[in-house]
Each structure stands twice: as structure tokens, then as C-alpha cells.
Amino acid sequence: MTHFRSLAFILTLFSRVSINTAKSTSSCELQLDEASHTVGGNRNGTVWPWQIFQSSPFNPPQLDISHDGDPLAEGLVLFAQSNFRAVNSIKEAAPLIMTDRGELVWNGPISNATNLLATTYKGSPILTFWSGLSSEGGNVGHGYGNITFLDASYRNILTVCPKLGLVIPGGQSYPCEADFHESFLTDRDTLIVTAYNATPADLSVIGGPKDGWIFDNLILEIEPESEEILFRWSAAEHVPIDQTKFPLGGSGNRSNPLDYFHVNSVANVGNSFLINGRHTWSTYLVSSDGDIQWTLQGETGGDFGPLPDEGRFKWQHHARVRNVTNSSIDISYFNNFAFALDNGSRPSSGLELELSFPPNKLQPPRLLRFASDPKEPIYADSQGSTQLLENGGIFMDYGQIPVMKEYGSAKPVAGAAKWTARFGRDNAVQSFRGFKQKWTATPYYRPNLVLRSDGKGGACSIGYVSWNGATDVTAWEIWVGSNSSQTRLERVGQVISRGFETKFSVQGRCAQAVALEGEKAAGKSKLACVA
């Protein structure tokens, strides 16, 4: 169903010349024109349609959005799209901030990125994201890269580049060795990252060679500025290999180590660490001494007793906790319930459980929230995130399937999604995680203005102005002149800001645009002239 809907979306787009055209006018008075971006793409649909702007080089995806009309949570949509396989299925891979109407707000650097998140560091709002190289072959599903910190003006205030001396199949080496699965800033301003280290191991307990190899999953708490390692935890030192649910198959050798644990999320809970093992179907609370305090297992419940039917999970991602007390804790997941070799039994879902403390099998976990769209069941083999929103709703990114959904606040079962956005074809485009968050920013760099002739041979020009990342621009003040050497310009008025790029008509061969945040002048473009 989703395939035919996305194909119809692509064909509809290419039946248009552009999204909007300028209003016709017989005069050159300052005038706001319709939204200016057009849509690019190839007609056979192998590359998902992208947006094209005149004042910006970026090409974010054209979101295919459905919305039932009910109010949505406040905030912007943060995600990072990339190709799922080596085949090019998107125009550009980059971290992105967009509105829930599909308008671009910020296009980050063109890169293979994950985990774009608005958070705080030393009391100030920042963005963080991982960027680097994702591995393939016998080392598939891991990454080697760094974590970027941007302030609310998009200045790069820090790049964390862990150098860990990892053993990597094939003898490869990378300048930075943080894995893409986690880059979590704690409430004590430290950074938690993950890493995969090829390690010899006895696999005879699961029918493998005694002199086999595994990926040991490392969890590291780092001081971001010095990159000093404050805490190190090894899965191989604490979790037996026979706990894995991952088939040995042809792995277990030096060139293709067994990924028996597969850490994909970590967060601190006070001085302890919540560590999620996808391939053991388990989440562990680990003390600051490295000891496992309790285990929640998706099939049996582990230390907590049997799970409710809709609360069972496997191949899960993005474990997070909230409402932590001495007697209970709430834990949420993106419950894939799917894997390439174990798929089709139940759609992927968002899940929240209440756990009683201390763990007691006579007081088993209670289902708090369950979100899976009955109108569009999705089976995501990998990746994904579940965010519990301030308004009681749920925001989900489906990882390997390029879809995001926002659900309402109904409990425990959320019902059909209120909002859905697609940004690629299934199993061709991915986004490891996606979030809806409040974010306010005024870029340190100038707005971009392009001025073009209206093509009618007169003095009327068409202006296109944008300011990548600006969230609070309400209007553009326009100044004009007759040539590029003119030092004094004439103010001709204002046009309201409309989307990422505002298009306007004006009399004059040169112009300058001033970004207004209410009454405040927040930024000024360079003088632009018709070529």
C-alpha cells in the first residue's frame, strides 16, 4: 500500500512544472510572490523528489505528507536522511530540520549523518549529530565518525573525535572511531558513545568455533572537550554469548565477527547506564561499577516477569526512561519486532512499559502506551525511534522505512497516526532516528539573496531570499539601488517571510534584504544585482 502511494506522489509531482509561480503584475511595486521552490527528480522514480531553491544550493526531500487535520504537537522535525544501500536513492544525504508542513528550516552539511538532536550543553541550547562512514560487508551496520556540537547560531563549538585503537575487520582504520548508534549528552555534560571492537571469543557454546571472533560492544562516557574516557563498559565482559538471538550463520571469524549483542542505544539514569542490546532482545541497567543491576528481556520479561502481549519486544531500538522513582520507572522503545530473517509476524510499534521496583516477577510490567498505525502497518527491520511528546502524543521514525508518524494521546493504544511524512522509497532511504522538538536559532552568517530579471526587459526584478537555519524571521525589509557601486540604498518596504525561501518582485537592478525578527533587524544579505 505504501509503495503505490509513494509512486502516485512522485507521478503527481512530475505532472507539474513547479509548485508555484509568481503572480502576474503590471507594475514594479514591491510585492510578495508565491512560494518559490520547485521540485526536482528523475521520472523513473529511482531518486526521491527533492526541493530546489534559487537562493540556496541545498536539495532537501519533498515530503509526502498526510494529516487528518487534528492539532499537532509544537516543534520542528529533526532527522538525517541517507541512502540505505549503495544505490543512490536521494539527492543529498544530510541532517535536516523541517516543519511538519514539509518546509525546510535548516540543511546541515552534506554528509552521512545520524542522531540529529536539540539538547543542552553547559546550560545552553545546542544541536548535536554524528557524521562519518557506515561500514558494509562483514562489518555491516556499524560506523566510524565524530560528533558535532553546534550552538544556536550554528557555530561549530566542538567536534568530538574518539580515537580508541579499535580492531576493525580487514585491518581498516578511521580518523574517528565513534559508532553512529549513540551520541547521548548526559545531564552532567558528558557524552556517551558506542564502539564496535573485533575480539577473539569461544563460540562453541552456540555451535561455532572455539577460536572464533565477535564484535565486543563498548560503551564509553567521555568528557567532550578533553575526550578523556570517564567510564568504559564491555558487553563481552558481562553478557554471555549464549544470550544472543542473532543467528551465527557464516559469521564468527576474523573477517566477519559475530555481532552477538549489537548495542544501539545508551543513556544515563543518574549514575547508572541504560544499555540496549538489540541482538539479545534485552535492556540492562548497569551501575557505575559496571555491574548489571537488572535485565528487561523482550520475550520473557527477564527480572520483571511476563510481559503483556502488546508489550513483548524484539530487535528493538531507542530505549529511554522517564518518571524515575524509587518504586517504578517508565521505559519506552521503538519495537522493531522485525529483522531481515525474522519478519512479518507483527508490525513495528512504539511502546512504553511501567516497571515496578525492586524487580518482582509477581508484579510484572504494565503496558502504558502502544502505537502502530492500523491503516499503514510497517515492518522495519532496523533502526527507528520513539519519542513521547509533551502534549501526550508519540512521534516515531521508522528507521529503515523512510516514514515518520505522529500519534495522538489516546492510552494505552494510540490508534491511527494523525500525521505521516514519507521521504523515500522503502528499503532505499533511511533515517536512524527522528524527533519533533522545539528549536530557536539565528544564524551567525548572512542571509542569501539572489536577484534576477523578470524577463520582460524592464526595470522589474525578481528576488529570492533565504537564511538557512533561521527560525524566527517574520519579514524581510527590502532596500534597492541602481548599481553594485551604489553606497546609499532606498528602502522600499517589507514583505512577509514565507517558508524557507521568500520570493518577491521589486523595481531596481540591485537589492539588499534585511531579516526582521519582529521589529529587530537580525541579519542582512550582501547587495545582490541582476547579472
C-alpha positions in Angstrom: 0.0 0.0 0.0 2.8 2.4 0.9 4.6 1.6 -2.3 1.7 2.6 -4.6 1.0 5.7 -2.5 4.6 6.9 -2.9 4.6 6.2 -6.6 1.5 8.2 -7.1 3.1 11.0 -5.1 6.1 11.0 -7.4 4.0 10.9 -10.6 1.8 13.8 -9.3 4.9 15.9 -8.7 6.2 15.4 -12.2 2.9 16.4 -13.7 3.6 19.9 -12.5 6.1 22.4 -13.9 6.7 23.8 -10.4 4.9 24.1 -7.1 4.0 27.8 -7.5 4.5 30.6 -9.9 4.8 34.3 -9.3 1.6 36.4 -9.5 1.4 38.4 -12.7 1.7 42.2 -12.2 1.9 45.1 -14.5 3.9 47.3 -12.1 7.2 47.0 -10.3 5.9 47.9 -6.8 7.4 45.7 -4.0 5.2 42.6 -4.0 5.3 39.3 -2.2 5.1 36.4 -4.7 4.0 32.9 -4.2 6.4 30.3 -2.5 9.2 29.8 -4.9 10.7 26.3 -4.6 10.4 23.8 -7.4 10.7 20.0 -7.4 13.5 18.0 -9.0 13.8 14.3 -9.6 14.1 11.6 -12.2 11.0 10.4 -13.9 11.6 6.7 -13.2 11.4 7.4 -9.5 14.7 5.8 -8.5 15.7 9.1 -6.8 13.1 10.6 -4.4 11.9 14.1 -5.4 13.8 17.0 -3.9 13.2 20.7 -3.4 15.1 23.3 -5.5 15.7 26.9 -4.4 17.2 29.9 -6.2 19.0 31.4 -3.2 20.3 28.2 -1.7 22.2 25.2 -3.1 20.5 22.6 -0.8 18.1 20.0 -2.1 16.1 18.5 0.8 13.4 15.9 0.2 10.0 16.8 -0.9 7.9 15.3 1.9 4.8 13.3 1.0 2.6 14.4 3.9 -0.9 13.2 5.1 -2.6 14.9 8.1 -6.0 14.2 9.4 -6.5 17.9 10.5 -6.2 17.3 14.2 -3.8 19.7 16.1 -0.2 18.5 16.1 2.5 19.0 18.8 4.5 22.1 18.7 8.0 21.8 17.3 10.2 21.1 14.3 11.1 17.8 12.7 14.7 16.8 13.1 16.1 13.8 11.1 19.0 12.8 8.9 18.3 11.0 5.6 20.8 8.8 3.8 20.8 6.0 1.3 20.0 2.6 2.8 22.2 0.8 0.3 25.0 1.8 -2.1 22.4 2.7 -4.7 21.8 6.4 -4.9 18.1 7.0 -3.9 18.2 10.6 -2.6 19.6 13.8 -4.0 21.6 14.6 -0.9 22.4 12.9 2.5 22.4 15.5 5.3 21.0 16.3 8.8 17.7 18.3 8.3 15.3 20.4 10.3 11.9 20.8 8.6 8.4 21.9 9.6 5.6 19.4 9.8 4.3 21.1 6.6 7.4 20.0 4.8 9.2 23.3 4.6 13.0 23.3 5.1 14.3 25.2 8.1 17.9 24.1 8.3 20.0 21.9 5.9 23.1 20.7 7.6 26.4 19.8 5.9 26.1 17.3 3.1 27.3 14.1 4.9 26.4 10.7 6.1 24.8 11.7 9.4 22.6 10.3 12.2 21.2 11.3 15.6 20.4 15.0 14.9 19.1 16.2 18.3 18.3 19.5 20.0 19.7 19.3 23.5 21.7 21.4 26.0 25.4 21.7 26.9 26.6 23.7 29.8 23.2 25.3 30.1 22.9 26.5 26.5 20.8 25.0 23.7 22.8 23.2 21.0 22.4 20.7 18.2 24.4 17.5 18.1 24.8 15.0 15.3 27.1 12.1 14.4 28.8 12.1 10.9 31.2 9.7 9.4 31.4 6.4 7.4 29.0 3.5 7.7 30.5 0.0 7.2 29.5 -2.8 4.9 30.3 -6.4 4.2 31.3 -8.4 7.3 31.3 -5.2 9.3 27.8 -4.1 8.2 25.7 -1.9 10.5 28.4 -0.1 12.3 30.0 3.3 11.9 33.2 5.3 12.5 32.9 9.0 12.9 32.7 12.1 15.1 30.1 14.1 17.0 29.5 17.7 16.1 28.2 20.4 18.6 26.5 23.5 17.1 25.3 26.4 19.1 22.1 28.3 18.4 23.8 30.4 15.7 25.1 27.2 14.1 28.7 27.8 15.0 30.7 24.6 15.5 31.7 24.9 19.1 33.1 21.3 19.4 33.9 18.2 17.4 34.4 15.1 19.4 36.6 12.6 17.6 37.3 9.5 19.8 40.5 7.6 18.9 40.0 4.2 20.5 42.5 1.9 18.8 39.8 -0.5 17.7 40.4 -3.8 15.9 38.4 -3.5 12.6 37.9 -6.3 10.1 40.1 -6.0 7.1 42.7 -4.0 9.0 40.9 -0.8 8.2 41.4 2.4 10.1 39.5 5.6 10.5 40.4 9.0 11.9 37.5 9.0 14.4 36.0 5.8 15.9 32.7 6.7 17.5 29.9 4.4 16.2 26.7 6.0 14.9 24.3 4.3 17.2 24.6 6.6 20.2 25.8 10.1 21.0 23.9 11.0 24.1 24.7 14.1 26.2 24.1 13.5 29.8 22.7 15.9 32.4 26.3 16.2 33.7 27.6 17.5 30.4 29.4 14.3 29.4 29.0 12.4 26.2 28.1 8.7 25.9 29.2 7.0 22.7 29.3 3.4 21.4 32.0 1.5 19.5 32.5 -2.0 18.0 35.8 -3.8 18.6 36.6 -7.1 16.8 37.6 -9.6 19.6 38.6 -13.3 19.7 36.0 -15.4 21.5 35.0 -19.0 22.2 31.8 -19.6 20.2 31.5 -23.4 20.9 28.6 -22.7 23.3 26.4 -21.7 20.3 27.9 -24.3 17.8 30.6 -22.1 16.5 34.4 -22.4 16.5 36.3 -22.3 19.8 38.8 -19.8 18.2 36.0 -17.6 16.9 35.5 -13.8 16.7 32.8 -11.5 17.9 32.2 -7.7 17.9 32.6 -6.6 21.5 30.3 -3.7 22.1 31.9 -0.9 24.0 30.1 1.9 25.9 32.1 4.9 26.7 31.4 8.0 28.7 33.6 10.9 27.5 34.5 14.4 28.7 33.7 16.1 25.4 36.4 18.8 25.4 39.4 16.7 26.6 38.0 13.4 25.2 39.0 11.7 28.4 37.2 8.4 28.9 35.4 8.5 32.2 33.6 5.2 32.0 34.1 2.1 29.9 31.9 -1.0 29.7 32.4 -4.1 27.6 29.4 -6.3 26.7 31.7 -9.3 26.3 32.9 -9.0 29.9 29.3 -9.0 31.3 26.8 -10.7 28.9 27.3 -14.4 27.9 27.4 -15.1 24.2 24.7 -17.7 24.5 22.2 -14.9 25.3 22.3 -13.9 21.7 19.2 -14.3 19.4 21.3 -13.5 16.3 22.0 -16.5 14.0 25.6 -17.4 13.7 25.3 -18.3 10.0 28.6 -17.7 8.2 29.9 -15.2 10.8 32.2 -15.8 13.8 35.5 -15.5 12.1 38.1 -12.6 11.9 36.8 -11.2 8.6 33.2 -11.5 9.7 32.9 -11.4 13.5 29.6 -12.4 15.2 27.6 -9.3 16.2 26.1 -11.1 19.2 25.0 -8.1 21.3 24.6 -5.1 19.0 24.2 -2.1 21.3 22.1 0.6 19.7 21.2 3.0 22.5 22.6 4.1 25.8 21.5 6.8 28.2 22.4 7.6 31.8 19.9 7.1 34.6 21.5 9.0 37.4 24.9 7.4 37.8 23.8 4.2 36.1 23.5 3.4 32.4 20.6 2.1 30.4 22.1 -0.1 27.7 20.1 -1.7 24.9 21.2 -4.9 23.2 19.2 -5.5 20.0 20.5 -9.0 19.4 19.8 -10.2 22.9 16.3 -8.6 22.9 17.3 -7.1 26.2 17.9 -3.8 28.0 20.2 -3.7 31.0 20.7 -1.2 33.8 24.4 -1.1 34.6 25.9 0.5 37.7 28.8 3.0 37.6 31.0 0.0 38.6 29.9 -1.9 35.5 27.7 -4.5 37.2 24.3 -5.4 35.7 21.6 -4.3 38.2 18.7 -5.7 36.2 17.6 -7.0 32.8 14.4 -6.5 30.9 14.1 -9.2 28.3 11.6 -8.8 25.5 10.4 -12.4 25.3 10.4 -13.5 29.0 10.4 -10.1 30.8 13.8 -11.0 32.4 13.9 -9.9 36.1 10.5 -8.3 35.9 8.2 -11.2 35.0 5.9 -11.9 32.0 5.2 -9.0 29.6 1.7 -8.1 28.4 1.2 -9.4 24.8 1.5 -6.0 23.1 4.4 -5.2 25.4 6.6 -8.0 24.1 9.5 -6.8 22.0 12.5 -8.0 19.9 15.2 -6.4 17.7 14.3 -3.2 19.5 15.9 0.2 19.3 16.0 3.5 21.2 15.4 2.5 24.9 14.7 5.6 27.0 13.3 6.1 30.6 11.3 8.7 32.3 9.3 9.1 35.5 12.0 7.5 37.6 11.1 7.0 41.2 12.1 4.6 44.0 9.2 2.3 43.3 8.8 2.5 39.5 10.2 3.6 36.2 8.7 4.0 32.7 10.7 2.7 29.7 10.0 3.3 26.0 11.2 1.6 22.8 11.0 1.6 19.1 9.9 -2.0 19.0 11.0 -3.3 15.6 9.6 -6.8 16.2 11.3 -7.4 12.9 14.6 -8.5 11.4 15.6 -9.5 7.9 15.5 -13.2 8.8 12.6 -12.8 11.3 9.9 -10.6 9.7 6.2 -10.4 9.1 4.8 -11.6 12.4 3.9 -8.2 13.9 4.2 -4.6 12.7 6.8 -2.4 14.3 5.4 -0.2 17.1 6.1 2.4 19.7 6.0 1.0 23.2 6.1 2.3 26.8 6.1 0.0 29.8 5.9 0.7 33.6 8.4 -1.4 35.6 8.0 -1.8 39.4 10.9 -1.6 41.8 12.6 -3.6 43.1 12.1 -6.1 40.2 9.4 -8.6 41.2 8.0 -11.2 38.9 4.8 -11.2 40.8 4.4 -7.5 39.8 5.0 -7.8 36.0 5.4 -4.8 33.7 2.3 -2.8 32.7 1.6 -1.5 29.2 1.3 2.3 29.2 1.5 3.2 25.5 1.3 1.3 22.3 1.5 3.0 18.8 1.2 1.2 15.5 -0.9 2.6 12.6 -3.6 0.1 11.6 -4.1 2.0 8.4 -0.4 1.5 7.4 1.4 -1.4 9.2 5.1 -1.0 8.8 7.8 -3.7 9.3 11.1 -2.0 10.0 13.9 -4.5 10.0 16.4 -2.0 11.5 16.8 1.4 13.2 13.9 3.6 14.4 13.0 5.8 17.4 10.0 6.6 19.6 9.6 10.0 21.3 7.0 10.7 23.9 5.8 14.2 23.3 5.0 16.9 25.9 1.3 17.0 24.7 0.9 13.3 25.4 1.4 12.2 21.8 4.0 10.0 20.2 6.4 10.8 17.4 8.1 7.9 15.6 10.8 7.5 13.0 10.6 4.1 11.2 14.3 3.8 10.5 14.9 1.6 7.5 11.5 2.5 6.2 11.6 6.3 5.3 8.5 7.3 7.2 7.8 9.4 10.3 4.4 9.5 12.1 2.8 11.5 14.9 0.2 9.8 17.0 -2.3 11.3 19.4 -2.5 11.0 23.2 -5.1 8.1 23.5 -4.0 5.4 26.0 -2.9 2.8 26.1 -3.4 2.2 22.3 -2.8 5.4 20.3 -4.9 4.4 17.3 -4.2 5.7 13.7 -1.5 8.3 13.2 -2.6 11.9 12.9 0.4 12.9 10.6 2.6 10.9 8.3 5.5 12.0 6.2 7.4 9.9 3.7 10.8 10.9 2.3 11.8 8.0 0.2 11.1 4.5 -1.1 11.0 1.6 1.2 14.4 -0.1 1.8 16.1 2.6 -0.3 16.2 5.6 2.1 16.7 5.6 5.8 16.8 7.8 8.9 18.3 6.2 12.0 16.2 8.4 14.3 13.8 11.3 14.0 12.4 13.7 16.6 10.0 16.6 17.0 11.5 19.3 19.1 11.4 23.0 19.8 14.4 24.8 18.4 15.1 28.5 18.1 18.1 29.8 16.2 19.5 32.9 14.5 22.4 32.1 12.2 25.8 33.8 12.6 26.2 34.0 8.8 24.4 36.3 6.3 21.1 35.6 4.6 21.4 34.7 0.9 19.7 37.0 -1.7 19.6 36.3 -5.5 18.1 38.9 -7.9 17.1 38.1 -11.4 15.4 39.9 -14.2 11.7 39.3 -14.7 12.5 38.6 -18.4 10.3 41.4 -19.6 13.1 43.8 -20.5 12.2 46.5 -17.9 13.4 47.5 -14.5 11.4 45.0 -12.6 13.4 42.3 -10.9 12.5 39.0 -9.0 14.2 38.5 -5.6 14.7 35.2 -3.8 15.9 35.3 -0.2 16.6 32.7 2.4 18.5 32.3 5.6 19.4 28.6 6.3 18.5 27.7 9.9 16.7 30.9 10.9 13.6 30.1 12.9 12.1 33.5 13.8 12.2 35.7 10.7 8.8 37.3 10.3 9.5 39.7 7.4 12.2 40.9 5.0 13.0 44.6 4.7 14.0 45.4 1.1 16.4 48.1 0.0 17.1 48.8 -3.6 19.7 50.6 -5.8 20.5 51.0 -9.4 24.0 49.5 -9.5 26.5 47.5 -7.4 28.7 50.5 -6.6 25.9 52.5 -5.1 26.6 53.2 -1.4 23.2 54.6 -0.4 20.2 52.4 -1.0 16.5 53.2 -0.8 14.2 51.4 1.5 11.1 50.3 -0.5 9.2 48.4 2.2 8.7 44.9 3.7 7.5 41.5 2.6 6.4 38.8 5.0 8.7 35.8 5.3 7.2 32.8 3.6 8.8 29.4 4.2 12.4 28.7 3.6 12.7 31.0 0.6 10.7 34.1 0.1 10.1 35.4 -3.4 9.3 39.0 -4.2 9.1 41.4 -7.1 10.7 44.8 -6.9 11.8 47.8 -9.1 15.6 48.0 -9.2 18.6 46.2 -10.6 20.3 45.8 -7.2 18.8 45.0 -3.8 19.6 44.0 -0.2 17.4 42.2 2.2 17.3 42.7 6.0 15.8 39.8 8.1 13.4 41.0 10.7 12.5 39.1 13.9 9.5 41.2 14.9 10.9 44.7 15.0 14.5 43.6 15.4 16.9 43.6 12.4 18.6 40.2 12.8 20.7 39.8 9.7 21.5 41.5 6.4 22.3 40.0 3.0 25.0 41.1 0.7 24.0 43.5 -2.1 22.7 41.4 -5.0 22.4 42.6 -8.6 20.8 41.3 -11.7 23.5 39.7 -13.8 
